Amino acid sequence: MQDEHFTTVVIGSGFGGTVNALSIASEYLARKQGENVLILERGTWWTTPVGTVQDKEVKTFDFLASKEQPVQYWSSVNHLKGAIDIFLRCFRRPRNPDGLYDLTRLGTRGFWGLFRRQNDGVSILTANGVGGGSLVYSNITIRPPELIFKDARWNAITWSKEERDAYYDVARESIGKGVLNALDGRAGAQRRAAVNTGLSNIVTRTGSLNPHWVVAPDPLNQARGLKRIDLTRTPPAVDASNDLWIDRARVFQTAMDRIVTKEKAGSADYGTVDLAINDFDPANPANQFGTNGKAANYCERQGRCNVGCLPGARHTLNKQLMAAALGKPDGTPALLPNLTVRALCEVDVVRATGKGYAIDYDQFDPQSLINPGRKTRRTVTADMVVVAAGCLGTSQIMLRSKQRQDALPELSDEVGAGFSTNGDYIAFLEKTRQRVSLTRGPVTTSFGHFKVDDSGEEQAQARFHTIEDQGIPSALATFVGIGVPLIRSLAKGRNKVLFTLWAILRWVVAQGRRYVLGFLRNYRERQDTFRSEDEVAARMMCVVAMGREASVGRFRLGTGLGDTPLRVKRDDGRKFHEDPVYRDIEDTLNKLATELRDPADPTSGFLNPFLSPTAGQFKVDSIALSHPLGGCRIAVDVRGGVVDEHGRAFKKSGGVYPGLYIADGSIVPTALGVNPSLTITALSLRIADGIVARIRKGQQVTADREPLAEVQAGV
């Protein structure tokens, strides 16, 4: 049987994949030459099971199913049953290939892991579904400071500050309203309908309330500025306005203001994050309605961003892809009928054929009751391939393709190098002096930047890092509210595994006894057993951090018994948690704890459960991260990385593989110290512009170091 052929195949549907697929398919459609684009995505479609403003009758699920697309509902229950649903149905594993989350602890696992367990020191949570990381990210569109680009590893990209500004602006529009809408606006053409209503800043308890914040100029975000809580006015005005804030946002920003005031001038700042969420903006009432004049979904402050937005307000990329490739349930036709999205397709290798490329992949069958993980090997060919499977996925595909002589043996020897944890860190403070209401609001509202006077050029100095507040979905709040104190209490015990196991067993028995007695005593006095998830985590603060980590990790394929598909270690021999940026982050968290903790517990501090003594006893201590970067980094030539600044894959024998591109977080050459989605989108837009320019010139490849302005002539 002859293999299917497409003009372009895009592997992955996250930020890099969506930007390139929509840009290329739009150009092909305008050319009217029968060219087409296929997206291969290893996960399934996800949507809400409840009625929304835009889909009151919940037609989206049936619409996708009618298009023969595999589709799942978000987990919708906000208590214990919801947590069970998430763990059983939404985690990817061999017999559940359509799970939403893929949690990988790199090292040795399984039967052999019991006897020679190895932990590489990183546990990575990635998304699995149409829309990639946008399905589970915190919606944050934030630009890193310019100091990041002073690292010599960014010298391979020849963009000027002005060009960088322009791409970040288009990236904000691409995430905020839609890639096609943003590209039309940049070209001065009539804009296609916006999928979303634009970026928002969400700190109030409901939409449309005026937060009375202070807006300051922001040279890296001139159109939107920097928004902060106003603590300068005298009572009662300050109380009257700030009481409208989400508790977590108010408490976090107030603490940040005190810390920043004490820091060296110019070394720290804070503010409200731009969020890729529809919301009622008091400064822009028109954003309650889309460009078609119809009411739009909006944020209901349910705190469920990372487990699925039931009101459908988040700007997940599956919305853009559905509108482009399939149309909408209301009968709106597909914007790009030459775009195909094929879900549940996990790519194995990419092979150069001399006439283009062949992509070997496994098609999973979600309908098989006997063997849910059943898969069929298939191959599709293409003139051009854009690999955008994310840091782990792309690195793994490229490493497998490189080791096969019939695939891509001429790839750079630097495939897998330059992996970065992005300084990811999560921590909990158990008892705050004020109620934080951890389960209310968007998952993140605010940030604090520290060491912004870092030059970005040296590894020895204190490093730039970011601290953000982090909400917890109600379905998981009980586990967090009980689990974190348990971990801390175990950490104070004897440093023995058996003692820890015994303590956990005693705790489980005690909890069971509390539940039984709670039912018997509750008629007399309300028992703790019947506290809601909101109450359990009401006085707990969760924060996440990112920082300018060294970015010297190196992936390799797992080959030993029990090995995970990828293994990783640092080139400098250090453990990942020994990177100096984590000391800087912990110093800042100690200052934050001083501002937040209950005075009755003056010694309490933030706890990272993945790096606690208890985790160490079971050899599961690691950096838990969701922003992996690198592995196929941009470089000047094949000796320093995998792709050039236009995303084209180098060949060791010289030049590049014609028509083979990489466009995702794997190409980022260093840590960013902030959430990476906006930067990945900006870089991917730049790569897509180069591809479109070459399509218009009728060529796939030109000089190795062509200036982008020259490439873009006519774009």
Secondary structure by P-SEA (a helix, b strand, c coil): cccccccbbbccccaaaaaaaaaaaaaaaaaccccbbbbbbcbbbbbbccccccccccaaaaaaaaaccccccccccccaaaaaaaacccccccccccccbbbbbccccccccccccccccbbbbbbbccccccccccccccccccccccccccccccccaaaaaaaaaaaaaaaaccaaaaaaaaacccccccccccbbbbcccccccccbbbbbbbcccccccccccccccccaaaaaacccccaaaaaaaaaaaaaaaaccccccccccccccccccccccccccccccccbbbbbcccccccccccccccccaaaaaaaaccccccccccccccbbbbcccccccccccccbbbbbbbbbbccccccccbbbbbbbbccbbbbcccaaaaaaaaaaaaacccccccccccccccccccbbbbbbbcccccccccccccccccccccccccccccccccccbbbbbbbbccccccccccaaaaaaaaaaccccaaaaaaaaaaaaaaaaaaaaaaaacccccccccccccccccccbbbbbbcccccccbbbbcccccccccbbbbbcccccccccaaaaaaaaaaaaaaaaccccccccbbbbcccccaaaaaaccccccccccccccccccccccccccccbbbbbccccccccbbbbcccccccccccccaaaaaaaaaaaaaaaaaaaaacccccccccccccccccc
